Amino acid sequence: MASEKKQGTVQIVSEIAQPVAEGLGVELWDVRYEKEGSSWYLRIFIDKEGGVTIDDCEAFSRTVDKLIDERDPIAGSYYLEVSSPGIERELIKPRHFERYLGHPVAVRLIRPVDGVRDFVGTLCGYENGQVTIELEKDIQMSFEKKEAAFVRLYEDYEAGGAREE
């Protein structure tokens, strides 16, 4: 139990949640343990081809909640939330970037480049934490993932939604 306490909460919950996701035919997208105000939230994002349903979230939540309670890796109270990562999902892990090569993304850098922090472009590369997006035809920008506040899939709602591939 002492070595378990040394592991991060997110890592432990991910280890608990991964087999549940596989058993239910969904992908474990991300796990976050965040404080908002005076409350803690354990947020688990799941995905599957065609999108997750409320029934998927409910089945996952019921199963994983029992297993987390049994292992008890979290001291104190928290709220468990299970949901889809959404249409403008944040890309976090290398597999996320690899899956969405060629898709439009929105990027917010932590430090501005020439006074600009927000960029929209096409994800055209990811290797060893280095992200490359194409801003315009033949104009590319590269940055370290750790230099970005976020990289998310981008939907141009003013243009009527998703682009045709």
Secondary structure as UniProt FT lines:
FT   HELIX           2..6
FT   HELIX           9..24
FT   STRAND          27..36
FT   TURN            37..38
FT   STRAND          39..47
FT   TURN            49..50
FT   HELIX           54..71
FT   STRAND          79..83
FT   TURN            87..88
FT   HELIX           94..99
FT   TURN            100..102
FT   STRAND          104..113
FT   TURN            114..115
FT   STRAND          116..127
FT   TURN            128..129
FT   STRAND          130..136
FT   TURN            137..138
FT   STRAND          139..144
FT   HELIX           145..147
FT   STRAND          148..153
FT   HELIX           157..159
//
